[in-house]
Amino acid sequence: MNATAFRRTRAVRTTVATVVAASALALTAAISNDDASAAPAPRKADTSVTDTKPAIKADSTDPGTGAR
């Protein structure tokens, strides 16, 4: 193996080792952070009004209710 091939091989191995180490570190951080995010943040109450019509109430004149 000549010197150029040796340097190229060493550079590739170093790069692969760096990527593997960074991935392991990120995975470890995600796992340790998962405990903190296990409980979801409380949601803000929905204050928007989407339906302003009153509910339809059945009365005795409605033939669909069966009342007389």
C-alpha positions in Angstrom: 0.0 0.0 0.0 1.5 3.3 -1.0 1.4 6.5 1.2 -1.5 8.1 -0.6 -3.8 5.1 -0.2 -2.7 4.8 3.4 -3.6 8.5 4.2 -6.9 8.1 2.3 -7.8 5.0 4.3 -6.9 6.6 7.6 -8.9 9.7 6.7 -12.0 7.6 5.9 -11.6 5.6 9.2 -11.3 8.8 11.1 -14.4 10.3 9.5 -16.4 7.1 10.1 -15.3 7.0 13.7 -16.3 10.7 14.2 -19.7 10.1 12.7 -20.3 7.0 14.8 -19.2 8.9 18.0 -21.4 11.9 17.2 -24.4 9.6 16.5 -23.9 7.8 19.8 -23.7 11.1 21.7 -26.8 12.4 20.0 -28.7 9.1 20.8 -27.5 9.2 24.5 -28.7 12.8 24.8 -32.1 12.0 23.2 -32.6 9.1 25.6 -31.6 11.1 28.7 -33.8 14.0 27.5 -36.8 11.6 26.9 -37.5 11.4 30.7 -38.0 15.2 30.8 -40.4 15.2 27.9 -42.4 12.1 28.9 -45.2 14.3 30.3 -46.6 16.5 27.6 -46.8 20.2 28.2 -50.2 21.4 29.4 -52.3 22.7 26.6 -53.7 26.2 26.5 -57.5 26.2 26.9 -59.4 26.7 23.7 -61.3 29.9 24.0 -62.3 30.2 20.4 -66.1 30.2 19.7 -66.9 28.1 16.7 -70.6 27.7 16.9 -72.8 30.6 18.0 -76.2 28.9 17.2 -78.2 27.6 20.1 -78.7 23.8 20.2 -81.9 22.6 18.6 -84.3 21.5 21.3 -87.2 19.1 20.6 -90.6 20.3 21.7 -94.0 18.8 21.6 -94.8 20.2 18.1 -91.8 18.5 16.5 -93.1 15.4 14.7 -89.7 13.7 15.0 -89.8 13.4 18.7 -92.9 11.2 19.1 -94.2 13.6 21.8 -97.9 14.8 21.7 
